[in-house]
Amino acid sequence: MKVTTVLAAAATLLSSTSSAQNVSTYNNPVISGFHPDPSCTFVPELDNTFFCTFSSFLTFPGLPIYASRDLINWKLISNALHNPDQLPALAFLPRGATSGIYAPTLRYRDGKFYILTTLANQALYGENYTRWDNFILTSGWSEPVHFDFPGIDPSPFWDDDGKTYMTGSIDGKAIWQAEIDLETGEVFGPLVDIWNGTGLPSPEAPHVYKKDGWYYLLTAEGGIRERHRSNFARSTNLFGPYEGDPANPVLSGYLSHDYFQAVGHSDISTDALGQY
């Protein structure tokens, strides 16, 4: 599906939605059902529309793409994994809740959507890094471009120097980073360990943002159950050292009476007014 087709589909499906400024109340969840590990991006040139995707594990079609103009009313407009030939290995993974498509990151750059994600085979264990198949999809939606990374949850970041970087999680212990070519999948080494988290297990799902000269690293940590949480760290250098936010965790349901528990994977986007 071409970007222009995505736009046309979004415009048609969203024609009845209201602007964010006109909404005073709303109910959570804004997208119900099975939609874990959201990654979202705001695209001004596509009619000020927000787009999100989610982990889809072993389900097919996979990587659902949702669109909204107000972050409240959402419509399913496509699936980035829509053809079995894109990723035939998905059909032959051992059945279970922990294999399949992990923690995608959705971004838009120079007229093109990018999704970086991992196909995980949890029947393989230990240091058998073939269990992680990392790949890139572009609108719309392309054959996967596979790349070498011995971990999960890859996320792209475009820096002011014109280079593109990939950040991901290694062995449930650290966040690593390297330069990458998103067209060819070539990773330019070395992989650099930039953050080991705050001391809880499984720092993962990294996203990098830049604001006012600071690089901000948002991660999930604590495992995927009760202690799951979102943490921030920042640095004046892309490759660190990073300093944790004294207010961490910035998002968590742990030891609370909140309806939503085990909250950890998260993403940040601006809107048409530049608000985060």
C-alpha positions in Angstrom: 0.0 0.0 0.0 1.5 3.3 -1.1 1.7 6.3 1.3 -0.8 8.1 -0.9 -3.1 5.1 -0.5 -2.6 5.1 3.2 -3.5 8.8 3.3 -6.6 8.2 1.2 -7.7 5.4 3.4 -7.1 7.4 6.5 -9.0 10.4 5.2 -12.0 8.3 4.3 -12.1 6.4 7.6 -11.5 9.5 9.7 -13.9 11.9 8.0 -16.3 11.7 10.9 -13.8 12.2 13.8 -13.6 15.4 15.8 -10.5 17.5 16.4 -8.7 17.1 19.7 -9.5 20.7 20.8 -13.3 19.9 20.7 -13.0 16.8 23.0 -13.6 17.4 26.7 -14.0 13.8 28.0 -13.1 10.3 26.7 -12.9 6.8 27.9 -9.9 4.5 28.1 -9.0 2.2 26.4 -9.1 4.3 23.2 -8.2 1.1 21.3 -9.7 -1.9 22.9 -8.7 -5.6 22.6 -5.2 -7.0 22.1 -2.9 -4.1 21.2 0.3 -4.4 23.2 3.5 -2.3 23.0 2.2 0.7 21.1 4.4 2.8 18.9 2.9 5.9 17.4 4.0 8.8 15.1 2.3 12.1 14.1 2.5 13.0 10.4 1.5 16.7 9.7 1.7 16.3 5.9 -0.8 13.5 6.0 -3.6 15.7 7.2 -2.3 16.0 10.8 -2.9 12.3 11.4 -1.5 10.0 14.1 -0.5 6.5 13.2 0.1 3.6 15.6 1.2 0.0 15.3 1.5 -2.8 17.9 3.1 -6.1 18.7 1.1 -8.9 16.9 3.1 -12.0 18.1 1.7 -15.0 16.1 -1.4 -13.4 14.8 -1.9 -12.8 11.0 -2.4 -10.4 9.3 0.1 -8.8 11.6 1.4 -5.3 12.6 -2.0 -3.5 12.5 -1.8 0.1 11.4 -4.3 2.4 13.1 -5.0 6.1 12.3 -6.5 9.0 14.2 -6.8 12.8 14.1 -7.5 13.2 17.8 -5.8 10.3 19.6 -9.2 9.2 20.7 -11.1 7.9 17.7 -9.0 5.3 15.9 -9.6 3.3 12.7 -7.7 0.2 11.4 -6.4 1.2 8.0 -4.0 -1.6 7.0 -1.7 -4.4 8.2 2.0 -4.0 7.5 2.2 -7.9 7.5 -0.5 -8.8 5.0 1.1 -11.4 2.7 2.4 -14.8 4.0 5.3 -14.4 1.5 6.6 -11.4 3.5 7.6 -13.5 6.4 7.0 -17.2 5.8 8.8 -18.2 9.0 5.9 -16.7 11.0 3.7 -19.7 10.1 6.2 -22.3 11.4 7.1 -20.9 14.8 6.3 -23.0 17.9 2.9 -22.1 19.2 2.9 -20.1 22.4 2.4 -16.6 23.7 6.0 -15.5 23.6 7.1 -16.0 19.9 6.3 -13.9 16.9 6.4 -10.2 16.2 7.9 -8.1 19.1 7.7 -4.4 20.0 7.7 -2.6 16.6 8.7 1.0 16.2 6.7 3.0 13.6 8.2 6.2 12.2 7.7 8.5 9.2 10.5 10.2 7.3 10.8 11.9 3.9 7.5 10.6 2.6 7.9 7.1 3.9 6.7 5.0 6.8 9.3 2.7 8.5 8.7 -0.2 10.9 11.5 -1.9 12.7 10.7 -5.0 14.6 11.8 -8.5 15.6 10.5 -12.0 14.7 11.2 -14.0 17.8 11.5 -17.8 18.0 11.5 -18.6 21.7 11.9 -22.3 21.0 15.6 -21.4 20.7 17.4 -20.5 23.9 20.6 -19.0 25.4 23.0 -17.4 23.1 21.5 -18.8 19.9 21.0 -15.3 18.4 19.3 -16.8 15.3 16.1 -16.7 17.4 16.0 -13.0 16.8 15.2 -12.1 13.2 15.2 -8.3 13.0 13.8 -6.5 9.9 12.6 -3.3 8.4 9.3 -2.7 6.5 8.5 0.4 4.5 5.2 1.6 3.0 3.7 0.1 1.5 4.1 -2.4 2.8 7.3 -3.9 1.5 9.2 -7.1 1.6 11.2 -7.2 4.8 14.8 -5.9 4.8 16.6 -8.1 7.3 19.5 -6.8 9.4 22.0 -8.3 11.8 21.3 -7.4 15.5 21.6 -10.0 18.3 18.7 -8.6 20.3 15.1 -7.3 20.1 13.0 -4.2 19.9 15.0 -2.2 17.4 14.1 1.5 17.0 15.3 4.1 14.5 16.6 7.6 15.2 17.6 10.2 12.6 20.2 12.6 14.1 21.1 16.2 12.9 24.3 14.8 11.2 22.1 13.1 8.6 22.9 9.6 9.9 20.4 7.0 11.0 20.9 5.0 14.1 19.3 1.9 15.5 18.8 1.2 19.2 17.7 -2.1 20.7 17.8 -4.5 23.7 20.4 -7.2 24.2 20.0 -10.3 26.4 17.5 -8.5 28.7 20.5 -6.7 30.2 21.4 -3.6 28.2 20.5 -1.1 25.4 22.9 -1.1 22.5 23.1 1.3 19.5 24.8 1.5 16.1 24.5 3.4 12.8 22.2 1.7 10.2 21.2 2.0 6.6 17.4 1.5 6.6 17.4 0.8 2.8 19.9 -2.0 2.8 19.8 -3.2 6.4 23.6 -2.7 6.8 24.6 -2.1 10.4 27.8 -0.1 10.8 29.6 -1.2 13.9 30.5 -1.3 16.6 27.4 -1.9 18.6 27.8 0.4 21.7 26.3 -0.3 25.1 24.6 3.0 26.0 22.4 2.1 29.0 22.0 -0.7 31.4 18.8 0.5 33.0 18.1 1.5 36.6 18.8 -1.9 38.1 15.6 -3.8 37.4 15.7 -6.7 34.9 15.0 -6.5 31.1 15.7 -2.9 29.9 14.0 -3.1 26.5 11.8 -1.2 24.0 14.1 1.8 23.6 13.1 5.0 21.8 15.5 7.9 21.3 14.3 11.6 21.0 16.2 14.8 20.8 15.0 18.1 22.3 17.0 21.3 23.2 20.4 19.7 22.7 19.5 16.6 24.9 19.1 13.0 23.8 16.3 11.3 25.7 16.2 7.5 26.0 12.8 6.0 26.9 12.8 2.4 27.8 10.7 -0.3 29.4 12.1 -2.1 32.4 11.3 -4.6 35.1 10.0 -7.5 33.1 6.6 -7.8 31.4 4.5 -8.4 34.5 3.7 -6.5 37.7 7.0 -4.5 37.9 6.9 -3.4 34.3 7.4 0.4 33.9 8.7 3.2 31.6 11.9 4.9 32.5 13.7 7.9 31.1 17.4 8.7 30.8 19.2 11.6 29.0 22.6 12.6 27.7 24.1 15.4 25.7 25.8 12.7 23.5 23.9 10.2 21.5 26.2 7.4 22.7 26.1 8.5 26.3 26.7 8.4 29.1 23.0 8.5 30.0 21.7 9.7 33.4 18.5 8.3 34.7 15.5 10.6 35.5 15.3 11.0 39.3 11.5 10.8 38.9 11.7 7.2 37.4 9.5 5.4 36.7 7.7 7.9 34.6 4.8 5.4 34.0 3.9 2.4 36.0 0.9 0.6 37.6 3.1 -1.3 40.1 1.7 -1.3 43.7 -1.2 0.9 42.6 -4.9 0.3 42.3 -4.9 1.5 38.7 -7.1 -0.5 36.4 -4.2 -1.0 33.9 -1.4 -3.0 35.3 2.0 -4.3 33.9 2.4 -1.0 31.9 5.8 -0.5 30.4 6.3 -0.2 26.7 5.4 3.4 25.6 6.2 6.0 23.0 6.0 9.7 22.7 4.9 12.0 19.8 4.2 15.6 19.2 0.9 17.0 17.8 0.1 19.8 15.4 0.7 22.4 18.1 4.1 20.9 19.1 2.7 19.5 22.3 4.1 16.1 23.6 
